[in-house]
């Protein structure tokens, strides 16, 4: 799965929730997945299902990375897409002038496609990888955009081959510590 670091960096205006998300994400990337998950789940609880769509999208997007189980990751990735669909361009621009909601969709659909693929739901995976590919023109010309442009055909090929194994090239791939009991709900 691919996550955008730009969702939490260089804000246009101060947003304590986005700052806290960024700090937790950095903690997780440093290897402390349990602490990162706990902090992100606390932020999710504070935000609530009807909270700021930018916060919900970002939280769910990163929480998915903290689950090796594709079913658990899928639940968070669905939440991220639902929140993105409720997000306005104005809200995204308030957070960061260089971000556009359209640029979120390639990654969100890629993540869903990869999780459905890992679960053996190849029809749903194909629908989402097609959606990811359709949004490629919305990607920035940057290393991040290049990463996604490379990952989309990689996942499409894995879907076509009916592979369910985790991709070695997926960010967050590799061993993660386990979630404390009850932390996968949201």
Secondary structure by P-SEA (a helix, b strand, c coil): cccccccccccccccaaaaaaaaaaaaaaacaaaaaaaaaaaaaaaacccccaaaaaaaaaaaaaacccaaaaaaaaaaaaaaaaaccaaaaaaaccccccccccaaaaaaaaaaaaaacaaaaaaaaaaaaaaacccccccaaaaaaaaaaaaaaaaaaaccccccccccccccccccccccccc
